[in-house]
Amino acid sequence: MTGPVIVGGGLAGGAAAAILARGGARPLVLERETEPRDKICGEFLSTEAQTHLAALGLDLERLGGAPIGAVRLVAGHRQAQARLPFAALGLSRRRLDAALLEHAEALGAKVERGTSVRTITADAVETSRGALPAPTLLLASGKHDVRGARRVEQAGVLGDMVGFKTYFRLSPPQLAALDGVVEVVLFAGGYAGLQRIEGDLANLCLVVRRRAFEAAGKTWAALLDRLLEEPHLARRLGDGEAVLAKPLTIADIPYGFTHRGRDERPGLFRLGDQAAVIPSFSGDGMSIALHSARLAAQTLADGAPAAAYHRRLRGDVGRQVALATWLQRRAEGWPGRHAAVWALGLAPAAIDRLAAWTRVPDAALRRAGLEPRRAAGA
Ligand SMILES: Cc1cc2nc3c(=O)[nH]c(=O)nc-3n(C[C@H](O)[C@H](O)[C@H](O)COP(=O)(O)OP(=O)(O)OC[C@H]3O[C@@H](n4cnc5c(N)ncnc54)[C@H](O)[C@@H]3O)c2cc1C
């Protein structure tokens, strides 16, 4: 009998493969990349994501990662800092995704790297290596749609953002100033996240409105020049060195999207970014991807249809995605940016509420059979 076919070996696909394999199914993961690569991501691993990864049996300590216990919000010359209500980690996706996929393989999943799924049909997939039956299909291709199963566009989605990610080697004093902190720098038309990951590197990840990118000159070099007009980024990055020859980029990120699960075949499960895309500042996209994997595997084990899974996932994270999208819009203009920094400076404890409203809730983790990890800052 054909086991579940998983399209995409990122976090959602890797996690689903690990859970299904551990449960005795023989999932097949089709991943188009031949080897681990850098990914567009701020690489802020929230406590919810760590809870999921630990439950999969992944040894996070072995992977290293830079501890993060505070957030610093910056707009122009103003800044405010608050202790996070949990202990986060800065860990590269190259390292994390590879470890998860290897883990799934060790548990019995079959992983086929270098296979790209080109089309999804009623009960099969057409790949770069031929066609395969796939009555049960877990679509975990991230932000990339696959022909035959494109996501339905939704009103209210913030769809004109462009994302960039690169690594910097910072000067010792600037690296030390980032110790234990994730910095979120708000500027006209977007925001940037800066934090340490393993190996003394700093991840600079940003999203900008397309029109702001065009106004800056439509190239990475021009955008970086524009960013260096921000006093905080000029200080941090000014004497640093970019590590990647060019940044990773992604356009048209559908922030605010949540799959409604209508009119699809009963065996098609959308995981991760195929199911919900939360604004990046929340630092919880990875946790939603992992959560979706667990719910999909549980639904399959119960013999329930994909629609039941999609309803459950939407119930768990729909409100958080909508609120984070609303907040991202509010913080765009000058008053919103400065009000955000002012409010955090005035009431740093409010970060607890904000975190609770824009993340996978503890209750949802418990319903999925997990005990939330709370550490350091809690
Ligand atoms: C700018 C930015 C910053 C972010 N920062 C953070 C953060 O700091 N913290 C956080 O928690 N989240 C963050 N996120 C969100 C997070 O990166 C995603 O939510 C998460 O990667 C989703 O995981 P996924 O498994 O669904 O997709 P992915 O991780 O994108 O994996 C998809 C996989 O599918 C493969 N694939 C795609 N198409 C095909 C195909 N046709 N055939 C075969 N394989 C295919 C790809 O190669 C890839 O390996 C950020 C997102 C953006 C855009």
The ligand as a MOL file (V3000), in Angstrom:
LIG
                    3D

  0  0  0     0  0            999 V3000
M  V30 BEGIN CTAB
M  V30 COUNTS 53 58 0 0 0
M  V30 BEGIN ATOM
M  V30 1 C 11.3960 37.0940 5.9520 0
M  V30 2 C 10.9300 35.9650 6.8240 0
M  V30 3 C 11.4090 35.8280 8.1120 0
M  V30 4 C 10.9430 34.8010 8.9260 0
M  V30 5 N 11.4410 34.6850 10.1910 0
M  V30 6 C 10.9720 33.7200 11.0040 0
M  V30 7 C 11.4890 33.5680 12.3170 0
M  V30 8 O 12.4160 34.2730 12.7330 0
M  V30 9 N 10.9510 32.6030 13.1310 0
M  V30 10 C 9.9460 31.7810 12.6970 0
M  V30 11 O 9.4800 30.9420 13.4620 0
M  V30 12 N 9.4650 31.8840 11.4250 0
M  V30 13 C 9.9640 32.8140 10.5780 0
M  V30 14 N 9.5060 32.8840 9.2970 0
M  V30 15 C 8.5080 31.9230 8.8460 0
M  V30 16 C 9.1360 30.5490 8.5490 0
M  V30 17 O 10.3170 30.6940 7.8100 0
M  V30 18 C 8.1390 29.6920 7.7710 0
M  V30 19 O 6.8740 29.7990 8.3550 0
M  V30 20 C 8.5730 28.2320 7.7630 0
M  V30 21 O 9.7800 28.0990 7.0790 0
M  V30 22 C 7.5140 27.3830 7.0820 0
M  V30 23 O 7.9810 26.0610 6.9970 0
M  V30 24 P 7.4890 25.1310 5.8040 0
M  V30 25 O 8.0130 23.7830 6.1070 0
M  V30 26 O 6.0330 25.3340 5.5860 0
M  V30 27 O 8.1950 25.7070 4.5050 0
M  V30 28 P 9.7320 25.7450 4.0990 0
M  V30 29 O 10.5900 25.7690 5.2820 0
M  V30 30 O 9.8360 26.8510 3.1090 0
M  V30 31 O 9.9720 24.3640 3.3800 0
M  V30 32 C 9.4110 24.0690 2.1300 0
M  V30 33 C 10.2760 22.9980 1.4760 0
M  V30 34 O 9.6180 22.5350 0.2960 0
M  V30 35 C 10.5590 22.4140 -0.7490 0
M  V30 36 N 9.7940 22.5500 -1.9980 0
M  V30 37 C 9.1530 23.6570 -2.4490 0
M  V30 38 N 8.5140 23.3760 -3.5980 0
M  V30 39 C 8.7500 22.0710 -3.8680 0
M  V30 40 C 8.3510 21.2010 -4.9230 0
M  V30 41 N 7.5830 21.6490 -5.9340 0
M  V30 42 N 8.7790 19.9110 -4.9080 0
M  V30 43 C 9.5650 19.4490 -3.8740 0
M  V30 44 N 9.9790 20.2350 -2.8510 0
M  V30 45 C 9.5650 21.5320 -2.8480 0
M  V30 46 C 11.5310 23.5520 -0.5220 0
M  V30 47 O 12.7800 23.3050 -1.1200 0
M  V30 48 C 11.6240 23.5440 1.0200 0
M  V30 49 O 12.6510 22.7250 1.5170 0
M  V30 50 C 9.9730 33.8930 8.4510 0
M  V30 51 C 9.4970 34.0250 7.1400 0
M  V30 52 C 9.9770 35.0470 6.3260 0
M  V30 53 C 9.4540 35.1730 4.9260 0
M  V30 END ATOM
M  V30 BEGIN BOND
M  V30 1 1 1 2
M  V30 2 1 2 3
M  V30 3 2 2 52
M  V30 4 2 3 4
M  V30 5 1 4 5
M  V30 6 1 4 50
M  V30 7 2 5 6
M  V30 8 1 6 7
M  V30 9 1 6 13
M  V30 10 2 7 8
M  V30 11 1 7 9
M  V30 12 1 9 10
M  V30 13 2 10 11
M  V30 14 1 10 12
M  V30 15 2 12 13
M  V30 16 1 13 14
M  V30 17 1 14 15
M  V30 18 1 14 50
M  V30 19 1 15 16
M  V30 20 1 16 17
M  V30 21 1 16 18
M  V30 22 1 18 19
M  V30 23 1 18 20
M  V30 24 1 20 21
M  V30 25 1 20 22
M  V30 26 1 22 23
M  V30 27 1 23 24
M  V30 28 2 24 25
M  V30 29 1 24 26
M  V30 30 1 24 27
M  V30 31 1 27 28
M  V30 32 2 28 29
M  V30 33 1 28 30
M  V30 34 1 28 31
M  V30 35 1 31 32
M  V30 36 1 32 33
M  V30 37 1 33 34
M  V30 38 1 33 48
M  V30 39 1 34 35
M  V30 40 1 35 36
M  V30 41 1 35 46
M  V30 42 1 36 37
M  V30 43 1 36 45
M  V30 44 2 37 38
M  V30 45 1 38 39
M  V30 46 1 39 40
M  V30 47 2 39 45
M  V30 48 1 40 41
M  V30 49 2 40 42
M  V30 50 1 42 43
M  V30 51 2 43 44
M  V30 52 1 44 45
M  V30 53 1 46 47
M  V30 54 1 46 48
M  V30 55 1 48 49
M  V30 56 2 50 51
M  V30 57 1 51 52
M  V30 58 1 52 53
M  V30 END BOND
M  V30 END CTAB
M  END
